[in-house]
Amino acid sequence: MVIDSRTNQKVDFQKAVAVTATGIAEKVKGAEKNHLLKLYLLKHPHLKRFVTSPSCALLRVKVDTYYVVRRFQKVMALDMIE
């Protein structure tokens, strides 16, 4: 999973930050899915039709490593240890 702060502007080369999370994704099912969807919809009620559609899945990611990249050259790896 990748999350970044780019704005497609020239300043991104100096100020953008990206975080990549690597790990194992699995589908959430049953009572846990219902509980998590309820929490999600408290914050995003306008997405109810989308998240309850049969083609939508709720995923959990067990992150092994986060990679943080700043200024397109500074890379830091954060290993998650149990």
N, CA, C and O atoms as a Tinker XYZ file with bonds, in Angstrom:
   328  protein
     1  N      0.853000   -1.140000    0.000000    73     2
     2  CA     0.000000    0.000000    0.000000    64     1     3
     3  C      0.912000    1.219000    0.000000    63     2     4     5
     4  O      1.894000    1.269000    0.741000    81     3
     5  N      0.584000    2.201000   -0.834000    73     3     6
     6  CA     1.382000    3.427000   -0.926000    64     5     7
     7  C      0.494000    4.631000   -0.642000    63     6     8     9
     8  O     -0.604000    4.758000   -1.183000    81     7
     9  N      0.991000    5.502000    0.209000    73     7    10
    10  CA     0.311000    6.767000    0.513000    64     9    11
    11  C      1.340000    7.865000    0.331000    63    10    12    13
    12  O      2.464000    7.755000    0.819000    81    11
    13  N      0.956000    8.930000   -0.376000    73    11    14
    14  CA     1.920000   10.015000   -0.548000    64    13    15
    15  C      1.235000   11.371000   -0.507000    63    14    16    17
    16  O      0.009000   11.472000   -0.539000    81    15
    17  N      2.058000   12.409000   -0.434000    73    15    18
    18  CA     1.540000   13.775000   -0.318000    64    17    19
    19  C      1.749000   14.597000   -1.582000    63    18    20    21
    20  O      1.672000   15.825000   -1.547000    81    19
    21  N      2.012000   13.925000   -2.699000    73    19    22
    22  CA     2.273000   14.678000   -3.938000    64    21    23
    23  C      1.064000   15.513000   -4.354000    63    22    24    25
    24  O     -0.087000   15.138000   -4.131000    81    23
    25  N      1.368000   16.663000   -4.967000    73    23    26
    26  CA     0.322000   17.546000   -5.485000    64    25    27
    27  C      0.518000   17.803000   -6.976000    63    26    28    29
    28  O     -0.163000   18.638000   -7.571000    81    27
    29  N      1.468000   17.063000   -7.572000    73    27    30
    30  CA     1.808000   17.242000   -8.988000    64    29    31
    31  C      2.313000   18.655000   -9.284000    63    30    32    33
    32  O      2.024000   19.237000  -10.329000    81    31
    33  N      3.069000   19.177000   -8.335000    73    31    34
    34  CA     3.682000   20.488000   -8.480000    64    33    35
    35  C      5.202000   20.322000   -8.421000    63    34    36    37
    36  O      5.704000   19.309000   -7.934000    81    35
    37  N      5.914000   21.308000   -8.912000    73    35    38
    38  CA     7.377000   21.286000   -8.907000    64    37    39
    39  C      7.946000   21.124000   -7.491000    63    38    40    41
    40  O      8.986000   20.492000   -7.306000    81    39
    41  N      7.270000   21.689000   -6.509000    73    39    42
    42  CA     7.719000   21.646000   -5.122000    64    41    43
    43  C      7.734000   20.213000   -4.567000    63    42    44    45
    44  O      8.385000   19.957000   -3.554000    81    43
    45  N      7.040000   19.295000   -5.205000    73    43    46
    46  CA     7.008000   17.911000   -4.739000    64    45    47
    47  C      8.396000   17.289000   -4.634000    63    46    48    49
    48  O      8.619000   16.441000   -3.771000    81    47
    49  N      9.317000   17.683000   -5.476000    73    47    50
    50  CA    10.660000   17.107000   -5.436000    64    49    51
    51  C     11.363000   17.396000   -4.111000    63    50    52    53
    52  O     12.241000   16.636000   -3.700000    81    51
    53  N     10.990000   18.475000   -3.445000    73    51    54
    54  CA    11.602000   18.820000   -2.171000    64    53    55
    55  C     10.724000   18.503000   -0.970000    63    54    56    57
    56  O     11.241000   18.243000    0.117000    81    55
    57  N      9.399000   18.520000   -1.144000    73    55    58
    58  CA     8.517000   18.435000    0.018000    64    57    59
    59  C      7.648000   17.184000    0.095000    63    58    60    61
    60  O      7.099000   16.894000    1.157000    81    59
    61  N      7.510000   16.449000   -0.978000    73    59    62
    62  CA     6.623000   15.286000   -0.959000    64    61    63
    63  C      7.181000   14.186000   -0.056000    63    62    64    65
    64  O      8.394000   14.006000    0.058000    81    63
    65  N      6.279000   13.469000    0.572000    73    63    66
    66  CA     6.613000   12.321000    1.415000    64    65    67
    67  C      5.752000   11.155000    0.959000    63    66    68    69
    68  O      4.561000   11.317000    0.695000    81    67
    69  N      6.364000    9.973000    0.867000    73    67    70
    70  CA     5.626000    8.763000    0.507000    64    69    71
    71  C      5.905000    7.689000    1.543000    63    70    72    73
    72  O      7.030000    7.542000    2.021000    81    71
    73  N      4.866000    6.942000    1.882000    73    71    74
    74  CA     5.010000    5.814000    2.798000    64    73    75
    75  C      4.467000    4.583000    2.090000    63    74    76    77
    76  O      3.333000    4.575000    1.611000    81    75
    77  N      5.292000    3.541000    2.029000    73    75    78
    78  CA     4.871000    2.259000    1.468000    64    77    79
    79  C      4.817000    1.258000    2.604000    63    78    80    81
    80  O      5.778000    1.118000    3.361000    81    79
    81  N      3.703000    0.565000    2.728000    73    79    82
    82  CA     3.555000   -0.486000    3.729000    64    81    83
    83  C      3.521000   -1.818000    2.994000    63    82    84    85
    84  O      2.694000   -2.019000    2.105000    81    83
    85  N      4.421000   -2.734000    3.366000    73    83    86
    86  CA     4.426000   -4.059000    2.758000    64    85    87
    87  C      4.025000   -5.083000    3.813000    63    86    88    89
    88  O      4.339000   -4.932000    4.994000    81    87
    89  N      3.337000   -6.113000    3.375000    73    87    90
    90  CA     2.905000   -7.148000    4.303000    64    89    91
    91  C      1.897000   -8.076000    3.668000    63    90    92    93
    92  O      1.875000   -8.250000    2.449000    81    91
    93  N      1.069000   -8.669000    4.494000    73    91    94
    94  CA     0.073000   -9.638000    4.050000    64    93    95
    95  C     -1.321000   -9.042000    4.219000    63    94    96    97
    96  O     -1.676000   -8.573000    5.300000    81    95
    97  N     -2.106000   -9.063000    3.145000    73    95    98
    98  CA    -3.490000   -8.587000    3.197000    64    97    99
    99  C     -4.425000   -9.780000    3.250000    63    98   100   101
   100  O     -4.203000  -10.795000    2.590000    81    99
   101  N     -5.477000   -9.639000    4.050000    73    99   102
   102  CA    -6.494000  -10.691000    4.108000    64   101   103
   103  C     -7.871000  -10.062000    4.206000    63   102   104   105
   104  O     -8.032000   -8.961000    4.733000    81   103
   105  N     -8.841000  -10.764000    3.703000    73   103   106
   106  CA   -10.219000  -10.304000    3.710000    64   105   107
   107  C    -10.802000  -10.472000    5.110000    63   106   108   109
   108  O    -10.653000  -11.528000    5.724000    81   107
   109  N    -11.465000   -9.432000    5.614000    73   107   110
   110  CA   -12.121000   -9.487000    6.921000    64   109   111
   111  C    -13.537000  -10.006000    6.705000    63   110   112   113
   112  O    -14.232000   -9.567000    5.789000    81   111
   113  N    -13.961000  -10.943000    7.553000    73   111   114
   114  CA   -15.265000  -11.584000    7.371000    64   113   115
   115  C    -16.075000  -11.607000    8.662000    63   114   116   117
   116  O    -15.566000  -11.310000    9.743000    81   115
   117  N    -17.340000  -11.965000    8.522000    73   115   118
   118  CA   -18.208000  -12.242000    9.662000    64   117   119
   119  C    -18.478000  -11.066000   10.574000    63   118   120   121
   120  O    -18.615000   -9.926000   10.133000    81   119
   121  N    -18.552000  -11.377000   11.875000    73   119   122
   122  CA   -18.894000  -10.379000   12.887000    64   121   123
   123  C    -17.855000   -9.257000   12.941000    63   122   124   125
   124  O    -18.195000   -8.096000   13.164000    81   123
   125  N    -16.592000   -9.614000   12.735000    73   123   126
   126  CA   -15.547000   -8.584000   12.754000    64   125   127
   127  C    -15.757000   -7.588000   11.617000    63   126   128   129
   128  O    -15.607000   -6.381000   11.809000    81   127
   129  N    -16.103000   -8.089000   10.437000    73   127   130
   130  CA   -16.368000   -7.204000    9.294000    64   129   131
   131  C    -17.527000   -6.269000    9.620000    63   130   132   133
   132  O    -17.441000   -5.065000    9.374000    81   131
   133  N    -18.609000   -6.813000   10.170000    73   131   134
   134  CA   -19.774000   -5.989000   10.503000    64   133   135
   135  C    -19.410000   -4.896000   11.505000    63   134   136   137
   136  O    -19.842000   -3.751000   11.373000    81   135
   137  N    -18.612000   -5.262000   12.507000    73   135   138
   138  CA   -18.181000   -4.291000   13.516000    64   137   139
   139  C    -17.331000   -3.175000   12.884000    63   138   140   141
   140  O    -17.559000   -1.992000   13.137000    81   139
   141  N    -16.363000   -3.565000   12.071000    73   139   142
   142  CA   -15.478000   -2.573000   11.450000    64   141   143
   143  C    -16.227000   -1.689000   10.454000    63   142   144   145
   144  O    -15.963000   -0.490000   10.369000    81   143
   145  N    -17.152000   -2.271000    9.705000    73   143   146
   146  CA   -17.944000   -1.460000    8.773000    64   145   147
   147  C    -18.806000   -0.447000    9.521000    63   146   148   149
   148  O    -18.985000    0.681000    9.062000    81   147
   149  N    -19.326000   -0.843000   10.648000    73   147   150
   150  CA   -20.131000    0.085000   11.455000    64   149   151
   151  C    -19.281000    1.285000   11.889000    63   150   152   153
   152  O    -19.722000    2.431000   11.808000    81   151
   153  N    -18.065000    1.007000   12.348000    73   151   154
   154  CA   -17.157000    2.092000   12.735000    64   153   155
   155  C    -16.801000    2.977000   11.544000    63   154   156   157
   156  O    -16.773000    4.203000   11.656000    81   155
   157  N    -16.533000    2.350000   10.416000    73   155   158
   158  CA   -16.172000    3.088000    9.202000    64   157   159
   159  C    -17.317000    4.010000    8.775000    63   158   160   161
   160  O    -17.101000    5.169000    8.422000    81   159
   161  N    -18.536000    3.471000    8.815000    73   159   162
   162  CA   -19.686000    4.254000    8.357000    64   161   163
   163  C    -20.066000    5.382000    9.317000    63   162   164   165
   164  O    -20.759000    6.320000    8.923000    81   163
   165  N    -19.624000    5.301000   10.560000    73   163   166
   166  CA   -19.832000    6.438000   11.463000    64   165   167
   167  C    -19.078000    7.663000   10.957000    63   166   168   169
   168  O    -19.537000    8.794000   11.120000    81   167
   169  N    -17.919000    7.432000   10.342000    73   167   170
   170  CA   -17.109000    8.533000    9.811000    64   169   171
   171  C    -17.448000    8.873000    8.364000    63   170   172   173
   172  O    -17.286000   10.015000    7.932000    81   171
   173  N    -17.920000    7.871000    7.614000    73   171   174
   174  CA   -18.167000    8.068000    6.183000    64   173   175
   175  C    -19.543000    7.523000    5.777000    63   174   176   177
   176  O    -19.619000    6.614000    4.951000    81   175
   177  N    -20.625000    8.061000    6.343000    73   175   178
   178  CA   -21.957000    7.523000    6.051000    64   177   179
   179  C    -22.344000    7.616000    4.579000    63   178   180   181
   180  O    -23.159000    6.822000    4.107000    81   179
   181  N    -21.779000    8.562000    3.853000    73   179   182
   182  CA   -22.087000    8.739000    2.440000    64   181   183
   183  C    -21.549000    7.589000    1.569000    63   182   184   185
   184  O    -21.910000    7.483000    0.397000    81   183
   185  N    -20.695000    6.734000    2.133000    73   183   186
   186  CA   -20.124000    5.620000    1.366000    64   185   187
   187  C    -20.834000    4.287000    1.628000    63   186   188   189
   188  O    -20.352000    3.239000    1.198000    81   187
   189  N    -21.965000    4.317000    2.323000    73   187   190
   190  CA   -22.658000    3.072000    2.687000    64   189   191
   191  C    -22.965000    2.207000    1.475000    63   190   192   193
   192  O    -22.698000    1.005000    1.493000    81   191
   193  N    -23.510000    2.783000    0.448000    73   191   194
   194  CA   -23.870000    2.004000   -0.748000    64   193   195
   195  C    -22.631000    1.332000   -1.359000    63   194   196   197
   196  O    -22.696000    0.187000   -1.807000    81   195
   197  N    -21.523000    2.042000   -1.370000    73   195   198
   198  CA   -20.289000    1.509000   -1.931000    64   197   199
   199  C    -19.738000    0.356000   -1.091000    63   198   200   201
   200  O    -19.472000   -0.722000   -1.623000    81   199
   201  N    -19.562000    0.574000    0.228000    73   199   202
   202  CA   -18.906000   -0.439000    1.061000    64   201   203
   203  C    -19.776000   -1.658000    1.337000    63   202   204   205
   204  O    -19.262000   -2.694000    1.760000    81   203
   205  N    -21.067000   -1.557000    1.108000    73   203   206
   206  CA   -21.938000   -2.713000    1.322000    64   205   207
   207  C    -22.275000   -3.440000    0.023000    63   206   208   209
   208  O    -23.040000   -4.404000    0.034000    81   207
   209  N    -21.716000   -2.990000   -1.084000    73   207   210
   210  CA   -21.980000   -3.671000   -2.356000    64   209   211
   211  C    -21.261000   -5.025000   -2.379000    63   210   212   213
   212  O    -20.214000   -5.170000   -1.749000    81   211
   213  N    -21.805000   -6.016000   -3.093000    73   211   214
   214  CA   -21.198000   -7.353000   -3.131000    64   213   215
   215  C    -19.788000   -7.370000   -3.724000    63   214   216   217
   216  O    -19.018000   -8.289000   -3.443000    81   215
   217  N    -19.441000   -6.391000   -4.525000    73   215   218
   218  CA   -18.120000   -6.382000   -5.159000    64   217   219
   219  C    -17.055000   -5.678000   -4.318000    63   218   220   221
   220  O    -15.909000   -5.557000   -4.753000    81   219
   221  N    -17.416000   -5.213000   -3.126000    73   219   222
   222  CA   -16.479000   -4.507000   -2.254000    64   221   223
   223  C    -16.037000   -5.437000   -1.121000    63   222   224   225
   224  O    -16.858000   -6.145000   -0.539000    81   223
   225  N    -14.750000   -5.434000   -0.815000    73   223   226
   226  CA   -14.214000   -6.254000    0.271000    64   225   227
   227  C    -13.501000   -5.356000    1.274000    63   226   228   229
   228  O    -12.920000   -4.335000    0.907000    81   227
   229  N    -13.552000   -5.743000    2.525000    73   227   230
   230  CA   -12.814000   -5.045000    3.581000    64   229   231
   231  C    -11.548000   -5.851000    3.838000    63   230   232   233
   232  O    -11.608000   -7.050000    4.111000    81   231
   233  N    -10.408000   -5.188000    3.749000    73   231   234
   234  CA    -9.123000   -5.875000    3.898000    64   233   235
   235  C     -8.383000   -5.387000    5.136000    63   234   236   237
   236  O     -8.483000   -4.223000    5.524000    81   235
   237  N     -7.642000   -6.301000    5.745000    73   235   238
   238  CA    -6.741000   -5.989000    6.839000    64   237   239
   239  C     -5.333000   -6.258000    6.329000    63   238   240   241
   240  O     -5.088000   -7.277000    5.682000    81   239
   241  N     -4.420000   -5.360000    6.613000    73   239   242
   242  CA    -3.032000   -5.554000    6.195000    64   241   243
   243  C     -2.174000   -5.708000    7.450000    63   242   244   245
   244  O     -2.128000   -4.816000    8.297000    81   243
   245  N     -1.498000   -6.847000    7.556000    73   243   246
   246  CA    -0.515000   -7.057000    8.624000    64   245   247
   247  C      0.817000   -6.570000    8.060000    63   246   248   249
   248  O      1.444000   -7.243000    7.241000    81   247
   249  N      1.233000   -5.403000    8.508000    73   247   250
   250  CA     2.399000   -4.740000    7.934000    64   249   251
   251  C      3.687000   -5.355000    8.468000    63   250   252   253
   252  O      3.864000   -5.515000    9.676000    81   251
   253  N      4.582000   -5.697000    7.545000    73   251   254
   254  CA     5.922000   -6.178000    7.890000    64   253   255
   255  C      6.910000   -5.016000    7.966000    63   254   256   257
   256  O      7.703000   -4.915000    8.902000    81   255
   257  N      6.845000   -4.139000    6.958000    73   255   258
   258  CA     7.802000   -3.029000    6.876000    64   257   259
   259  C      7.123000   -1.786000    6.315000    63   258   260   261
   260  O      6.315000   -1.869000    5.390000    81   259
   261  N      7.459000   -0.639000    6.882000    73   259   262
   262  CA     7.086000    0.657000    6.326000    64   261   263
   263  C      8.342000    1.263000    5.708000    63   262   264   265
   264  O      9.407000    1.254000    6.324000    81   263
   265  N      8.217000    1.787000    4.499000    73   263   266
   266  CA     9.298000    2.523000    3.852000    64   265   267
   267  C      8.847000    3.971000    3.726000    63   266   268   269
   268  O      7.826000    4.258000    3.102000    81   267
   269  N      9.606000    4.875000    4.316000    73   267   270
   270  CA     9.288000    6.301000    4.266000    64   269   271
   271  C     10.314000    6.971000    3.359000    63   270   272   273
   272  O     11.521000    6.855000    3.570000    81   271
   273  N      9.810000    7.676000    2.340000    73   271   274
   274  CA    10.700000    8.355000    1.394000    64   273   275
   275  C     10.397000    9.853000    1.445000    63   274   276   277
   276  O      9.257000   10.284000    1.271000    81   275
   277  N     11.449000   10.625000    1.687000    73   275   278
   278  CA    11.339000   12.083000    1.685000    64   277   279
   279  C     12.330000   12.643000    0.681000    63   278   280   281
   280  O     13.414000   12.091000    0.489000    81   279
   281  N     11.964000   13.709000    0.062000    73   279   282
   282  CA    12.827000   14.424000   -0.894000    64   281   283
   283  C     13.334000   13.487000   -2.001000    63   282   284   285
   284  O     14.385000   13.738000   -2.592000    81   283
   285  N     12.604000   12.434000   -2.275000    73   283   286
   286  CA    12.891000   11.472000   -3.337000    64   285   287
   287  C     14.238000   10.770000   -3.199000    63   286   288   289
   288  O     14.632000   10.026000   -4.097000    81   287
   289  N     14.951000   10.987000   -2.103000    73   287   290
   290  CA    16.248000   10.345000   -1.918000    64   289   291
   291  C     16.446000    9.797000   -0.515000    63   290   292   293
   292  O     17.214000    8.853000   -0.329000    81   291
   293  N     15.786000   10.352000    0.453000    73   291   294
   294  CA    15.971000    9.920000    1.832000    64   293   295
   295  C     14.973000    8.807000    2.139000    63   294   296   297
   296  O     13.766000    9.037000    2.215000    81   295
   297  N     15.501000    7.602000    2.312000    73   295   298
   298  CA    14.658000    6.433000    2.530000    64   297   299
   299  C     14.942000    5.857000    3.915000    63   298   300   301
   300  O     16.092000    5.681000    4.315000    81   299
   301  N     13.867000    5.573000    4.627000    73   299   302
   302  CA    13.990000    4.956000    5.943000    64   301   303
   303  C     13.078000    3.742000    5.979000    63   302   304   305
   304  O     11.913000    3.840000    5.593000    81   303
   305  N     13.579000    2.602000    6.434000    73   303   306
   306  CA    12.783000    1.384000    6.576000    64   305   307
   307  C     12.491000    1.164000    8.054000    63   306   308   309
   308  O     13.388000    1.246000    8.893000    81   307
   309  N     11.237000    0.886000    8.364000    73   307   310
   310  CA    10.820000    0.604000    9.735000    64   309   311
   311  C     10.249000   -0.809000    9.762000    63   310   312   313
   312  O      9.148000   -1.043000    9.261000    81   311
   313  N     10.982000   -1.744000   10.337000    73   311   314
   314  CA    10.522000   -3.133000   10.420000    64   313   315
   315  C      9.630000   -3.289000   11.646000    63   314   316   317
   316  O      9.981000   -2.846000   12.739000    81   315
   317  N      8.486000   -3.915000   11.457000    73   315   318
   318  CA     7.557000   -4.165000   12.548000    64   317   319
   319  C      7.898000   -5.531000   13.150000    63   318   320   321
   320  O      7.870000   -6.543000   12.450000    81   319
   321  N      8.212000   -5.558000   14.412000    73   319   322
   322  CA     8.593000   -6.796000   15.085000    64   321   323
   323  C      7.497000   -7.140000   16.089000    63   322   324   325
   324  O      7.049000   -6.284000   16.851000    81   323
   325  N      7.075000   -8.390000   16.081000    73   323   326
   326  CA     6.038000   -8.834000   17.030000    64   325   327
   327  C      6.628000   -9.095000   18.385000    63   326   328
   328  O      5.908000   -9.475000   19.308000    81   327
